[in-house]
Amino acid sequence: MKKLILLNLIFSSFILQSQTTCDNGMAGSFPCDDYILMSQVSLATMDANEGSDSWGWTDPTNGKEYAIIGLDNGTAFIDISDPINPIYVGKLPSAVASSSWRDVKVYQNHAYIVADFIPIGSHGMQIFDLTRLRNVTNPPETFTADGRYTGFGNAHNIVINEDSGFAYAVGTSRSGPYEGGPIFIDIRDPKNPVDAGGFLSTGGEAYSHDAQAVIYNGPDTDYTGREILIGSNEIEIVIADITDKTNPVTISTIGYTDIGYVHQGWFTEDQRYFLLGDEGDESRVGFNTRTIIFDFEDLDNPKFHFNYTGPTAAIDHNGYVKGNKFYMANYRAGLRVIDISDIANKNISEIGSFDSFPSSNSAAFNGAWSVYPYFDSGNIVISDIESGFLLVRESNTLNVTDFSQKPEFKMYPNPTSSAITIDGINTFDLKKIEIFNVVGKKMREITKFDNSNSITINLEYDPGIYLLRINDVTKKLIVN
């Protein structure tokens, strides 16, 4: 009886609302191209005035997904395990004063948070144990940090190489031994960071605005297995070997024409090409959004590959590669999704977008600050300066707009504990059946049927709510 009561409570509280689809180029008030709005949490809800950076965390014990949103007065944590009904779990307030620049990354179930342009005090690096989010029973909660590293004051960004267990604070003070270059921090013991030195690039600009650090497995076999850092250093890119933290070495540097501000970039997954965003060139020179692409086949001799020009005048900000797609936060033009599968032949193109700043696509500092595209569910976080948190996904990957009973088939029993039967009516034919969990992760796909009019599916899933898509109709399935 207790199990039945619990199931009824879950069923009654789980109201799966229709997400805002992209119809005729609009998802509600937001311009879109093949991307739909799953949900949104406003700055007012999070008691903040501005949004900034974002990242994500997936709880390894239960697969729940969480968005982590930088705010002017702290860092917000949002449970998006039900992507249409997100839960604002709470906020970790800023260590000292408010700031419009806050950055966060994750390592071993811990968030590491820095801030820049703090007018008073020294923010340092906050450490927050994300597993605490499991135990929140009355959200939103105001959290305290689990630790604070004060080996530097303010930092513009924090970079983490999860494969090595090191964090790199960049954009710190322009004075001191590293002049704003990366400060190395050993975080292999997540709550007890240890100072591990830093890097001052030779022959060029020391101040590093952003960076990426990887264990290298790209085409230049001279550096296989080495830890390589690519710094976006205001006036140039710096490639460095930082394997030996006591003796980091500049490998090479490279610039390009019409430099405005070398801001941030990301490797393709084969570590051959590097896609760079310049935060100052659109407004200074006057062309449309430009992504500069380099060929890093030889790290000692990097080469310019080609420029990609976007469809608007908006400034590009943070961009990340996942598979053959480049997900760019394009400030006033929102999220832009670019197909890079033919990057070797200098042929890439925009294939989707979601504009979180509908009023303008001009070159100004409003709109989408960052995006996080790495959730297994396919849901994508947009952190927007004015609009806060938005969750989007590609159209037609999980259509939940139609939960009405269709006369073409019957589905029973529902709820069920072990199996579900689907019987067609009249001329109905089964073509495809897909089962998703509530975060949008596909659990199973069936395309072959002994009988095109009927099937019984054995279920070996944990109790909960699932989405079962039959041909083009999605229905709610409860496993008890």
Secondary structure, 3 states (H helix, E strand, C coil): CHHHHHHHHHHHHCCCCCCECCECCEECCEEEECEEEEEEECCCCCCCCCEEEEEEEECCCCCCEEEEEEECCEEEEEECCCCCCCEEEEEEECCCCCCCEEEEEEECCEEEEEEECCCCCCCCEEEEEHHHHHHCCCCCEECCCCEEECCCCCCCEEEEECCCCEEEEECCCCCCCCCCCCEEEECCCCCCCEEEEECCCCCCCCCCCEEEEEECCCCCHHHCCCEEEEEECECCEEEEECCCCCCCEEEEEECCCCCCCEEEEEECCCCCEEEEEECCHHHHHCCCCEEEEEECCCCCCCEEEEEEECCCCCCCCCEEEECCEEEEECECCCEEEEEEEEHHHCEEEEEEEECCCCCCCCCCCCCEEEEECCCCCCCEEEEECCCEEEEEEECCCCCCCCCCCCCCEEEECCCECCEEEEEECCCCCCCCEEEEECCCCEEEEECCCCCCCEEEEECCCCCEEEEEEECCEEEEEEEC
